[in-house]
Amino acid sequence: MYEQFVELTNQIFWEGYAETLAKENPTRFQLELNDFINTYQF
């Protein structure tokens, strides 16, 4: 799921958004990733 999250955020925002967010604001990154996983879990 992590790879899909990174791919989606690259398409919505910019290339490297997830990596930048993870470095600059790890708490928000984790919240967004968890929200993505909970929303799109198959």
The 8 nearest C-alpha neighbors of each residue, nearest first, counted from 0:
[[1, 3, 2, 4, 36, 40, 35, 5],
 [2, 0, 4, 3, 5, 32, 36, 6],
 [1, 3, 5, 4, 0, 6, 7, 8],
 [4, 2, 6, 0, 5, 1, 7, 8],
 [5, 3, 1, 7, 2, 6, 8, 0],
 [4, 6, 2, 8, 3, 7, 17, 9],
 [7, 5, 3, 9, 4, 8, 2, 10],
 [8, 6, 10, 4, 9, 5, 3, 11],
 [7, 9, 11, 5, 10, 6, 12, 4],
 [10, 8, 14, 13, 6, 7, 12, 11],
 [9, 11, 7, 8, 12, 13, 6, 14],
 [12, 10, 8, 9, 7, 13, 6, 14],
 [11, 13, 9, 8, 10, 16, 14, 7],
 [14, 12, 9, 16, 15, 10, 11, 8],
 [13, 15, 9, 16, 12, 10, 8, 17],
 [14, 16, 18, 17, 19, 13, 9, 5],
 [17, 15, 19, 18, 13, 14, 9, 20],
 [18, 16, 20, 19, 15, 5, 21, 8],
 [17, 19, 21, 15, 20, 16, 22, 5],
 [20, 18, 16, 22, 21, 17, 23, 15],
 [19, 21, 17, 23, 24, 22, 18, 28],
 [20, 22, 25, 18, 28, 19, 24, 23],
 [21, 23, 19, 20, 24, 25, 18, 28],
 [24, 22, 20, 21, 19, 25, 18, 28],
 [23, 25, 20, 26, 27, 21, 22, 28],
 [24, 26, 21, 28, 27, 22, 29, 23],
 [27, 25, 29, 28, 24, 30, 21, 31],
 [28, 26, 30, 29, 25, 24, 31, 20],
 [27, 29, 25, 31, 21, 26, 30, 20],
 [28, 30, 32, 26, 27, 31, 33, 25],
 [31, 29, 27, 33, 28, 32, 34, 26],
 [32, 30, 34, 28, 33, 29, 27, 35],
 [31, 33, 29, 35, 34, 30, 28, 36],
 [34, 32, 36, 30, 35, 31, 29, 37],
 [33, 35, 31, 37, 32, 36, 38, 30],
 [36, 34, 32, 38, 33, 37, 39, 31],
 [35, 37, 33, 39, 40, 34, 38, 32],
 [38, 36, 34, 35, 40, 39, 33, 32],
 [39, 37, 35, 36, 40, 34, 33, 41],
 [40, 38, 36, 37, 35, 41, 34, 0],
 [39, 41, 36, 37, 38, 35, 0, 34],
 [40, 39, 38, 36, 37, 0, 35, 3]]
